[in-house]
Amino acid sequence: MSIELEHKQGLIAGDGDLPVKMAQYAKENGFDVICISLSKENAHQLKKYCSKVYSCHPGEVNRIEKILTDEEIKQATFLGKVHKRVLLQIHKFDSRAIEIIKNMKRLNDDEVMLLIVKEFEKHGINVLDQTIFIKNLMIPAGILGKHKPTKEQIEDVNYGFWLAKEMGKIDVGQSVVIKDKMAMAVEAIEGTDVCIKRGAKLAKKDAVVVKVSKPKQDKRFDIPAVGLRTLKTMRRYKANLLAVEANETIIVNQEEVIKYADSHNIVIMAV
């Protein structure tokens, strides 16, 4: 179903290059982007493409909603990593955020985000599919770069793909680390990079990293994404294959990522 896009777009931005890419593409296509930045990491870059950038903590629900309402935002996109660890920083949450959390049965990703989406809808704000402005970053099936997987690696990818999908069913995480058909690590609250570190250290070398979308992925949030930081973490801990789900995963700065993988003997494949 197609949606008519408003000229004025809201962006709720976490860490990484993804929110910056969205703001850039939106601006280049004539949209006015109002950003609520939840991270200091990329705020400077966001200012290049957004007409306004407000800095907020993820737990400042009242302030975030007031900004969006005051700016007359009708459509907003969530992009970028917001670490699950913020849920442990309850002292930084406002009364509204604390009330929301107390009424939740589980603090897993999907339940938290669905509740936020419902809160936005109460204020007349429609949360958009994350890929609307960045569909060109989605990866089709195939091998990216010059290095090819071995038969043994493909077996690990197949096992890792199944395991990651099973973890996704119960909303635990989207990434796993495999070595010789054994699970070295499953992503939880720590995030993909720390999961890679933990699993690859156990594997010692030649670990396979698999990242997939959840079986019932809501494209308004949590689309799987990888970038140069993922590859650098893999190299540091001697993991040498990254498999992602084709047509469901975003690779940021693709040319740079492929060049880095080629230079450091890392296989990248979309399955």
C-alpha positions in Angstrom: 0.0 0.0 0.0 1.5 3.3 -1.1 1.4 6.3 1.3 1.3 10.0 0.4 4.3 11.6 2.0 4.1 14.9 3.8 6.6 17.7 2.9 7.6 17.9 6.6 9.1 14.7 7.9 10.1 13.8 11.5 13.2 11.7 12.1 13.8 10.0 15.5 17.6 9.3 15.1 19.7 6.9 17.1 23.4 6.0 16.5 25.1 5.4 13.2 25.1 6.6 9.6 21.6 5.3 8.7 19.6 8.4 10.1 22.1 10.6 8.3 21.5 8.8 5.0 17.8 9.1 5.4 18.0 12.8 6.1 20.3 13.3 3.2 18.1 11.5 0.7 14.9 13.1 2.0 16.5 16.6 1.7 17.7 15.9 -1.8 14.2 14.9 -2.8 12.7 18.1 -1.5 11.5 17.1 2.0 12.0 19.2 5.2 13.4 17.0 7.9 12.9 17.8 11.6 15.1 15.6 13.7 15.0 14.4 17.3 18.5 13.2 18.0 18.8 10.5 20.7 22.6 10.2 20.2 25.5 12.7 20.3 27.4 10.5 17.9 25.9 11.7 14.7 24.2 15.0 15.7 26.8 17.1 13.8 26.2 15.2 10.5 22.4 15.4 10.9 22.6 19.2 11.1 23.8 19.3 7.5 20.5 17.8 6.2 17.9 18.6 8.8 16.3 22.1 9.2 16.2 21.5 13.0 17.9 19.1 15.3 16.6 18.6 18.9 18.7 16.6 21.4 16.7 14.3 23.7 17.2 11.2 25.9 15.1 8.2 24.7 13.3 8.4 28.1 12.0 11.9 27.6 8.7 10.9 26.2 6.8 14.0 27.1 9.4 16.3 25.6 9.7 14.2 22.4 5.9 14.2 21.9 5.7 18.0 22.6 8.4 18.7 20.0 6.7 16.7 17.3 3.3 18.3 18.1 4.7 21.8 18.2 6.5 21.2 14.9 3.2 19.9 13.4 4.8 16.6 12.4 2.3 14.1 10.9 4.8 11.5 9.8 8.0 10.2 11.5 10.7 7.6 10.9 12.7 5.8 13.5 16.3 5.1 12.3 19.6 4.3 14.0 20.6 2.2 16.9 19.2 3.0 20.4 20.9 0.6 22.7 18.7 -1.5 24.9 20.9 -0.6 27.8 18.9 2.7 28.1 16.1 0.7 29.6 18.5 0.2 32.6 18.8 4.0 33.0 15.5 4.5 34.7 16.7 7.6 36.6 16.8 9.4 33.2 13.2 8.6 32.3 10.4 11.1 32.7 7.2 10.2 34.6 5.4 9.3 31.4 8.1 6.9 30.3 8.2 5.2 33.7 4.4 4.8 33.6 4.6 3.2 30.2 7.3 0.8 31.2 5.5 -0.3 34.4 2.4 -1.3 32.4 4.4 -3.5 30.1 4.6 -7.3 30.6 8.0 -7.6 28.9 10.6 -5.1 27.8 11.6 -6.7 24.6 12.1 -4.7 21.4 8.8 -5.2 19.6 6.6 -4.6 22.6 8.5 -1.3 23.5 8.4 0.0 19.9 4.7 -1.0 19.3 3.7 0.9 22.4 5.7 3.9 21.3 4.0 3.7 17.9 0.6 3.7 19.6 1.5 6.7 21.7 2.5 8.6 18.6 -0.7 7.7 16.8 -2.7 9.2 19.7 -1.0 12.5 18.8 -1.8 12.1 15.1 1.7 11.0 14.1 2.1 8.1 11.7 5.3 6.1 12.1 6.6 5.2 8.6 8.3 2.1 7.2 12.0 2.7 7.9 13.0 1.9 4.3 10.8 4.5 2.5 13.7 6.9 2.0 16.5 4.4 1.8 15.3 1.5 -0.3 18.5 1.7 -2.4 20.5 0.4 0.6 18.6 -2.9 0.7 20.8 -5.8 -0.4 19.7 -8.4 -3.1 20.8 -12.1 -2.9 24.4 -12.9 -3.8 28.0 -12.6 -2.9 29.3 -9.1 -2.3 32.9 -8.6 -3.0 35.6 -11.0 -4.4 35.8 -13.6 -1.6 33.6 -16.8 -1.9 32.4 -19.0 1.0 33.6 -22.5 1.4 31.3 -25.5 1.7 31.8 -25.6 5.5 31.0 -21.9 5.8 27.8 -22.3 3.8 26.8 -25.1 6.3 27.4 -22.7 9.2 25.4 -20.0 7.4 22.5 -22.3 6.9 22.5 -23.3 10.6 23.0 -19.7 11.7 20.1 -18.5 9.5 17.7 -21.0 11.0 18.9 -20.3 14.6 18.7 -16.5 14.1 15.1 -16.9 12.7 14.2 -19.0 15.7 15.6 -16.3 18.1 13.6 -13.7 16.1 10.4 -15.5 16.7 10.7 -14.8 20.4 12.2 -11.4 19.9 15.5 -12.1 21.6 17.9 -10.8 18.9 18.7 -10.8 15.1 22.3 -12.0 15.1 24.2 -15.2 15.9 27.8 -16.3 15.7 28.5 -19.8 14.5 31.6 -22.0 14.3 31.7 -25.6 13.0 27.8 -25.9 13.3 27.9 -24.8 16.9 26.4 -21.6 18.3 29.1 -19.4 19.8 26.8 -16.5 20.7 23.2 -15.3 20.3 22.5 -11.6 20.4 20.6 -10.2 23.4 20.6 -6.8 25.1 24.3 -6.2 24.2 23.8 -5.6 20.5 25.4 -7.0 17.4 28.9 -5.8 17.8 29.3 -7.1 21.4 27.7 -10.4 20.3 30.3 -10.7 17.6 33.1 -10.1 20.0 31.8 -12.6 22.5 31.2 -15.3 19.9 34.3 -14.8 17.9 36.5 -14.9 21.0 35.1 -18.3 21.8 35.6 -19.5 18.3 39.2 -18.1 18.3 39.1 -17.7 14.5 37.0 -18.2 11.4 33.6 -17.5 13.0 30.5 -17.0 10.8 28.2 -14.1 11.7 24.6 -14.3 10.5 22.0 -11.4 10.8 18.4 -11.7 9.7 15.1 -10.0 10.0 12.5 -11.3 12.4 9.9 -13.7 10.9 7.1 -11.1 11.5 9.3 -8.0 11.0 7.5 -4.7 11.5 9.3 -2.4 9.0 8.5 0.6 11.1 11.4 -0.4 13.4 14.3 -2.7 13.8 15.2 -3.4 10.2 18.5 -5.3 10.3 21.4 -3.1 9.3 25.2 -3.6 9.1 28.0 -1.3 8.2 31.8 -0.7 8.4 31.8 -0.9 12.2 30.4 -4.5 12.0 33.2 -5.5 9.6 35.9 -3.9 11.8 34.6 -5.8 14.9 34.7 -9.0 12.9 38.3 -8.4 11.7 39.4 -7.5 15.2 38.1 -10.8 16.6 39.0 -12.9 13.5 35.5 -13.7 12.2 35.6 -14.0 8.4 32.1 -14.3 7.0 29.1 -12.1 7.3 25.7 -13.4 6.0 22.6 -11.2 5.9 19.1 -11.8 4.7 18.6 -10.7 1.1 16.1 -7.9 0.4 15.5 -7.5 4.2 18.9 -6.0 5.3 20.4 -2.6 4.9 24.2 -2.2 4.3 25.3 1.4 4.9 28.2 2.8 2.8 28.1 -0.4 0.7 31.2 0.4 -1.5 33.3 1.2 1.5 32.1 -2.0 3.3 32.8 -4.2 0.3 36.3 -2.7 -0.2 37.1 -3.3 3.4 35.9 -6.9 3.3 37.9 -7.5 0.1 41.1 -6.1 1.7 40.7 -8.2 4.9 39.6 -11.6 3.5 36.1 -11.3 4.8 33.2 -12.9 2.9 29.9 -11.0 2.7 26.8 -12.7 1.3 23.1 -12.1 1.2 20.9 -15.2 1.3 
